[in-house]
Amino acid sequence: MLFLRPMREGDHFPALPDKPEGLYYLALAGDTLLGWCHYYRKDQALLIMEISDGGDTDLCDGLVRAVLAQGDESGLQAACFAPGCWPQLGALGLPLDEMGRLSSIQDFLYNCKSCKI
């Protein structure tokens, strides 16, 4: 069974640094790490640096939505994706501008009609 959650203190996975910079959202099957999203919170935005999904578009979608939902619940308004993430995001239909910015997390999560559902 797939489980998505933030990385916790004491978590250790060989694929991730022992002392990570930034935040991680994890995709787990039991104790097996299937993927992650590495991100930072800065001012009123999320900075999403890396998405590791093993080529699984649905896993990418779930990780991105989980991170965006957590940001929205924390009061963050926007998200910016590092260029390395852009190829993965194309299949999701995220309404990003030319700089990889999602201007409204809330609009995407609750009103986006063109994104993958």
Protein Blocks (a to p, Z undefined) as FASTA:
>chain_A
ZZdddddehiacfkbcfbdghjdddddehjacfbdcddddehjbccdfbdcehhpaklmm
mmmmmmmmmmmmnopabdcddfklmmmmmmnopacdfkopafblklmmmmpmkbcZZ
